[in-house]
């Protein structure tokens, strides 16, 4: 399979230059199979799901629910009932914070996160702590060894890998420590999902979340895996249509899993596109080449005088964050955009991590399956253009 041919958005110029897309950690591009799956639904069998008894509704329901099976296989969950469709990682974490947190946590209980977390895995827990009196504990940056869990430690919520630096948390070790203290565990796999084989049974986590738009799927889609025994006890996150069993003016009873957590009309075309994205990830193309391109990116970046790499460790995701002298990351991004190169610049939704690193912002180049060595060369050429503009 010619990978780049599957991404027509790359067949364009930006500011008169060939587009080089190095912002996949923010949002990956979509292959033709994904956009075609969405188009087919919208143009050929567009109808609401679950409630209809006509042909289009039945076809849409079958297509939608088949993605639940794909997600179950993608994560190796024990049951399809453990797959909850969401709008993305953020909603998945908020669902757990709102439903699990308010059901099982009490004042004085500790919620542990890492120093690498995205704001989406910080703010929901802060709100929960403010509302019910829990205590938020942060694992120090670069921590190794035993964590200081206690009888008050009830939940560990950590990223599998950093969106800002691409480095991994020692999730398997931390999960084992958490389980020894009878803690629940949530894994934010938004960045890991497109690169790492995920197995929730092997991880022994209680919750795991990821976003469709990070795995070459549509925006506004995602998956929450939850251990069935916990989901059964958790109250609904939202209420309304399709999550009920029976309603009268005196009392409502809720539907069985997974419907209990999927109120209202969902993003049907998006979920169908998510299924196509999962299928794309399982398709027989060479994914290992991305590691070589990432290594090549590191090599070329280090050739540039004055560059400072962050998260330079042997095992990491294909994400390279850096500074170039004292040039502000926004200036770097703006100049190389004029050369057709798209990167991310800013605090990367990790302001606490930026503070720990002692920097206001970073430039981040993140790779996808469509990137080539020529793309890296274009980035390097553009960065030398930055040095020329700033005469450094």
C-alpha positions as CSV (number, residue, x, y, z in Angstrom):
1,X,0.0,0.0,0.0
2,X,1.3,3.5,-0.9
3,X,0.5,5.2,2.4
4,X,0.8,8.8,1.3
5,X,-1.7,8.2,-1.6
6,X,-4.3,7.4,1.1
7,X,-4.1,10.9,2.4
8,X,-5.2,13.4,-0.3
9,X,-4.8,16.4,2.0
10,X,-1.1,16.0,1.4
11,X,-1.6,16.7,-2.3
12,X,-1.5,20.5,-1.9
13,X,0.8,23.4,-1.4
14,X,0.9,25.8,1.5
15,X,2.3,29.3,0.8
16,X,3.5,27.9,-2.5
17,X,5.4,25.0,-0.9
18,X,4.7,21.3,-0.6
19,X,2.7,20.6,2.6
20,X,4.7,18.9,5.3
21,X,2.4,17.8,8.1
22,X,4.2,17.3,11.4
23,X,1.3,17.8,13.8
24,X,-0.1,14.3,14.2
25,X,0.0,14.4,18.0
26,X,-2.6,17.1,17.8
27,X,-4.7,15.6,15.0
28,X,-3.7,12.9,12.6
29,X,-4.7,13.1,8.9
30,X,-7.5,10.9,7.7
31,X,-7.1,8.2,5.0
32,X,-9.5,7.8,2.2
33,X,-11.0,4.7,3.8
34,X,-12.2,6.8,6.8
35,X,-13.7,9.6,4.8
36,X,-15.3,7.1,2.4
37,X,-16.9,5.2,5.3
38,X,-18.4,8.5,6.6
39,X,-19.6,9.5,3.2
40,X,-21.3,6.2,2.6
41,X,-23.3,6.6,5.8
42,X,-24.2,10.2,5.1
43,X,-25.2,9.6,1.5
44,X,-26.5,6.0,1.4
45,X,-28.0,4.9,4.7
46,X,-28.3,8.0,6.9
47,X,-30.7,7.3,9.7
48,X,-30.8,7.2,13.5
49,X,-29.7,4.1,15.2
50,X,-31.2,1.6,17.7
51,X,-34.8,3.0,17.7
52,X,-35.8,2.6,14.1
53,X,-37.4,-0.5,12.6
54,X,-36.9,0.5,9.0
55,X,-34.2,-0.7,6.6
56,X,-31.9,2.4,6.8
57,X,-32.0,2.5,10.6
58,X,-31.2,-1.2,10.8
59,X,-28.3,-0.9,8.5
60,X,-26.9,2.1,10.4
61,X,-27.3,0.3,13.7
62,X,-25.5,-2.7,12.4
63,X,-22.6,-0.6,11.1
64,X,-22.4,1.5,14.3
65,X,-22.4,-1.6,16.6
66,X,-19.9,-3.4,14.5
67,X,-17.4,-0.7,15.5
68,X,-17.9,-1.7,19.2
69,X,-16.7,-5.1,18.2
70,X,-13.7,-3.6,16.5
71,X,-12.9,-1.5,19.5
72,X,-13.3,-4.5,21.8
73,X,-10.7,-6.4,19.7
74,X,-8.5,-3.3,19.5
75,X,-8.2,-3.0,23.3
76,X,-8.7,-6.7,24.1
77,X,-11.5,-6.0,26.5
78,X,-13.4,-8.9,28.1
79,X,-16.7,-7.9,26.6
80,X,-18.2,-5.4,24.2
81,X,-20.3,-4.1,27.1
82,X,-17.0,-2.5,28.4
83,X,-16.8,-0.3,25.3
84,X,-18.4,3.1,25.7
85,X,-18.3,5.5,22.7
86,X,-17.4,9.1,23.6
87,X,-16.5,12.3,21.9
88,X,-12.9,11.7,22.8
89,X,-10.4,11.3,25.6
90,X,-11.6,14.5,27.4
91,X,-15.1,13.3,27.6
92,X,-14.0,9.8,28.7
93,X,-12.0,11.2,31.6
94,X,-14.8,13.5,32.6
95,X,-17.2,10.6,32.6
96,X,-15.0,8.6,35.0
97,X,-14.4,11.7,37.2
98,X,-18.1,12.5,37.4
99,X,-19.6,9.0,37.6
100,X,-16.9,6.9,39.3
101,X,-15.5,9.7,41.4
102,X,-18.8,10.8,42.9
103,X,-19.9,7.2,43.5
104,X,-16.8,5.8,45.1
105,X,-14.5,8.6,46.4
106,X,-15.0,10.6,49.6
107,X,-13.3,13.5,51.4
108,X,-9.6,12.9,52.1
109,X,-9.2,10.2,49.4
110,X,-6.1,10.7,47.2
111,X,-6.2,10.9,43.4
112,X,-2.7,10.4,41.9
113,X,-1.6,11.8,38.5
114,X,1.8,12.2,36.9
115,X,3.8,15.3,36.0
116,X,3.4,14.6,32.3
117,X,-0.4,15.0,32.2
118,X,-2.4,16.9,29.6
119,X,-4.8,19.4,31.0
120,X,-7.7,17.0,30.2
121,X,-6.3,14.6,32.9
122,X,-5.7,17.3,35.5
123,X,-8.6,19.7,35.5
124,X,-11.4,17.1,35.9
125,X,-9.7,15.7,39.0
126,X,-9.1,19.2,40.4
127,X,-12.8,19.9,40.0
128,X,-13.7,16.7,41.7
129,X,-11.3,17.5,44.6
130,X,-12.9,20.9,45.0
131,X,-16.4,19.4,45.0
132,X,-16.0,16.5,47.4
133,X,-12.8,17.2,49.2
134,X,-10.4,14.7,47.6
135,X,-6.6,15.4,47.6
136,X,-4.7,15.6,44.3
137,X,-1.2,14.1,44.4
138,X,1.4,14.5,41.7
139,X,4.1,12.0,40.9
140,X,7.4,14.0,40.6
141,X,8.9,14.3,37.1
142,X,11.3,11.5,36.4
143,X,10.3,9.5,39.5
144,X,11.5,6.0,39.7
145,X,11.0,3.4,42.4
146,X,8.1,3.0,44.8
147,X,5.3,5.5,45.0
148,X,4.1,6.8,48.3
149,X,0.6,5.2,48.1
150,X,-1.3,4.8,51.4
151,X,-4.7,3.6,52.5
152,X,-6.1,7.0,51.4
153,X,-4.8,6.5,47.9
154,X,-7.9,5.4,45.8
155,X,-7.3,6.3,42.2
156,X,-4.3,6.5,39.8
157,X,-4.9,8.4,36.6
158,X,-1.9,8.6,34.3
159,X,-1.0,9.1,30.6
160,X,0.6,6.1,28.9
161,X,2.8,8.6,27.1
162,X,3.4,12.4,27.1
163,X,1.8,14.4,24.4
164,X,4.4,17.1,24.9
165,X,7.6,15.0,25.1
166,X,6.6,11.6,23.7
167,X,8.2,9.8,26.6
168,X,6.4,6.9,28.4
169,X,5.3,6.7,32.0
170,X,6.2,3.3,33.6
171,X,2.6,2.4,33.5
172,X,3.0,-1.3,34.1
173,X,5.1,-0.8,37.2
174,X,2.8,2.0,38.6
175,X,-0.3,-0.1,37.9
176,X,1.1,-3.0,39.9
177,X,1.9,-0.7,42.8
178,X,-1.6,0.8,42.6
179,X,-3.3,-2.6,42.6
180,X,-1.2,-3.7,45.6
181,X,-3.0,-0.8,47.4
182,X,-6.4,-1.7,46.0
183,X,-6.6,1.5,43.8
184,X,-8.5,2.0,40.6
185,X,-6.5,2.9,37.6
186,X,-7.3,5.0,34.6
187,X,-4.9,5.2,31.6
188,X,-5.0,8.1,29.1
189,X,-3.9,6.4,25.9
190,X,-4.6,9.2,23.5
191,X,-1.0,9.4,22.3
192,X,-0.2,5.7,22.7
193,X,-3.1,4.4,20.8
194,X,-1.8,5.0,17.2
195,X,1.6,3.5,18.1
196,X,1.3,0.9,20.8
197,X,-0.6,-2.3,20.9
198,X,-3.0,-1.8,23.8
199,X,-4.3,-4.7,25.9
200,X,-6.4,-3.7,28.9
201,X,-6.3,-7.2,30.3
202,X,-2.6,-7.3,30.3
203,X,-2.3,-3.8,31.7
204,X,-4.9,-4.7,34.4
205,X,-6.3,-1.1,34.3
206,X,-9.9,-0.3,35.2
207,X,-10.4,2.4,32.7
208,X,-8.6,3.4,29.5
209,X,-9.5,6.3,27.1
210,X,-8.4,7.3,23.6
211,X,-9.5,9.6,20.8
212,X,-10.5,8.8,17.3
213,X,-8.7,11.8,15.8
214,X,-5.3,10.6,17.1
215,X,-5.6,7.2,15.3
216,X,-6.4,8.6,11.8
217,X,-10.1,8.7,12.6
218,X,-12.7,11.5,12.8
219,X,-12.7,14.3,15.4
220,X,-15.5,14.1,18.0
221,X,-15.1,10.3,18.5
222,X,-13.4,8.2,21.1
223,X,-13.6,5.2,23.3
224,X,-13.8,4.7,27.1
225,X,-13.0,1.2,28.3
226,X,-14.4,0.5,31.7
227,X,-14.2,-2.7,33.8
228,X,-17.7,-4.1,33.6
229,X,-18.1,-4.6,37.3
230,X,-17.4,-0.9,37.9
231,X,-19.5,0.4,35.1
232,X,-22.5,-1.6,36.4
233,X,-22.2,0.3,39.7
234,X,-21.6,3.8,38.3
235,X,-24.5,6.2,37.7
236,X,-25.1,7.7,34.3
237,X,-22.9,10.6,33.2
238,X,-25.7,12.1,31.1
239,X,-29.4,11.3,30.8
240,X,-31.9,11.4,28.1
241,X,-32.8,9.3,25.1
242,X,-31.5,5.8,24.5
243,X,-30.0,5.3,27.9
244,X,-33.3,4.5,29.6
245,X,-35.1,1.2,30.2
246,X,-38.4,2.7,31.4
247,X,-39.6,6.2,32.2
248,X,-42.6,7.4,34.0
249,X,-43.2,10.6,36.0
250,X,-42.4,9.0,39.3
251,X,-39.2,7.0,38.4
252,X,-36.8,6.1,35.6
253,X,-34.8,2.9,35.2
254,X,-31.7,2.8,33.1
255,X,-30.6,0.7,30.2
256,X,-28.0,-2.0,30.5
257,X,-24.4,-1.5,29.4
258,X,-23.2,0.1,27.3
259,X,-26.3,2.1,26.5
260,X,-26.4,3.5,30.1
261,X,-23.5,5.8,29.2
262,X,-24.5,6.8,25.7
263,X,-27.4,9.2,26.0
264,X,-28.8,11.0,23.0
265,X,-28.1,10.6,19.3
266,X,-24.4,9.9,18.9
267,X,-21.9,10.9,16.2
268,X,-23.0,8.0,14.0
269,X,-20.9,8.8,10.9
270,X,-17.9,9.6,13.1
271,X,-18.1,6.2,14.9
272,X,-18.4,4.4,11.6
273,X,-15.3,6.4,10.5
274,X,-13.6,5.4,13.7
275,X,-14.2,1.7,12.7
276,X,-12.5,2.4,9.4
277,X,-9.6,4.0,11.2
278,X,-9.1,0.9,13.5
279,X,-9.2,-1.2,10.4
280,X,-6.6,1.0,8.8
281,X,-4.3,0.6,11.8
282,X,-4.7,-3.2,11.4
283,X,-4.1,-3.1,7.6
284,X,-0.9,-4.8,6.2
285,X,1.4,-1.8,5.7
286,X,4.9,-1.3,7.1
287,X,4.5,0.7,10.4
288,X,8.0,0.0,11.6
289,X,9.5,2.5,9.3
290,X,8.1,5.3,11.4
291,X,10.7,4.5,14.1
292,X,13.5,4.9,11.5
293,X,12.1,8.3,10.4
294,X,11.8,9.4,14.0
295,X,15.5,8.5,14.6
296,X,16.4,10.3,11.5
297,X,14.5,13.4,12.7
298,X,16.5,13.4,16.0
299,X,19.8,13.0,14.0
300,X,19.0,15.9,11.7
301,X,17.6,18.2,14.5
302,X,20.8,17.7,16.5
303,X,22.8,19.0,13.5
304,X,21.4,22.4,14.0
305,X,23.5,24.7,16.2
306,X,21.7,26.0,19.2
307,X,18.9,23.5,19.3
308,X,17.7,21.9,22.6
309,X,15.7,18.7,22.5
310,X,13.3,17.7,25.3
311,X,12.4,14.1,26.1
312,X,15.4,12.7,24.3
313,X,15.3,9.1,25.6
314,X,15.9,5.8,23.7
315,X,12.3,4.5,23.8
316,X,9.6,7.1,23.0
317,X,6.9,8.0,20.6
318,X,7.8,9.8,17.3
319,X,7.4,13.2,18.9
320,X,10.3,15.7,19.0
321,X,9.9,18.9,21.1
322,X,12.6,21.5,21.0
323,X,13.7,25.1,21.4
324,X,16.1,27.0,19.1
325,X,18.2,29.4,21.0
326,X,16.1,32.1,22.6
327,X,13.7,32.3,19.7
328,X,10.1,32.1,20.8
329,X,8.3,28.9,19.6
330,X,5.5,30.9,18.1
331,X,8.0,32.8,15.9
332,X,9.6,29.5,14.8
333,X,6.2,28.0,14.0
334,X,5.1,31.0,12.0
335,X,8.3,31.2,9.9
336,X,8.4,27.5,9.1
337,X,4.7,27.6,8.2
338,X,5.7,29.9,5.4
339,X,7.9,27.1,4.2
340,X,4.9,24.7,4.1
341,X,5.8,22.9,7.3
342,X,3.1,22.5,10.0
343,X,4.2,21.9,13.6
344,X,2.7,22.8,17.0
345,X,4.0,25.5,19.2
346,X,2.9,26.6,22.7
347,X,2.5,25.0,26.1
348,X,0.9,22.0,24.4
349,X,-1.9,21.8,27.0
350,X,0.7,21.0,29.6
351,X,1.3,24.2,31.5
352,X,2.3,22.5,34.7
353,X,4.9,20.4,32.8
354,X,6.3,23.6,31.1
355,X,6.7,25.1,34.5
356,X,8.7,22.0,35.7
357,X,10.9,22.2,32.6
358,X,11.5,25.9,33.2
359,X,10.2,27.0,29.7
360,X,7.1,29.0,28.6
361,X,6.5,26.9,25.5
362,X,8.0,24.4,23.1
363,X,8.0,23.6,19.4
364,X,6.7,20.1,18.7
365,X,7.1,18.0,15.5
366,X,5.1,14.9,15.7
367,X,5.1,12.2,13.1
368,X,2.5,10.0,11.4
369,X,2.6,7.0,9.1
370,X,2.6,9.3,6.1
371,X,5.8,11.1,7.0
372,X,9.1,10.6,5.1
373,X,12.7,11.5,5.4
374,X,12.0,14.2,2.8
375,X,9.6,15.7,5.3
376,X,12.3,15.8,7.9
377,X,14.7,17.4,5.5
378,X,12.1,20.1,4.7
379,X,11.7,20.8,8.5
380,X,15.5,21.2,8.9
381,X,15.7,23.5,5.9
382,X,12.9,25.6,7.3
383,X,14.6,25.8,10.7
384,X,17.8,27.1,9.1
385,X,15.5,29.7,7.5
386,X,14.5,30.7,11.1
387,X,18.1,31.1,12.0
388,X,18.7,33.2,9.0
389,X,15.8,35.5,9.9
390,X,17.0,35.9,13.4
391,X,20.7,36.0,12.4
392,X,21.7,33.3,14.9
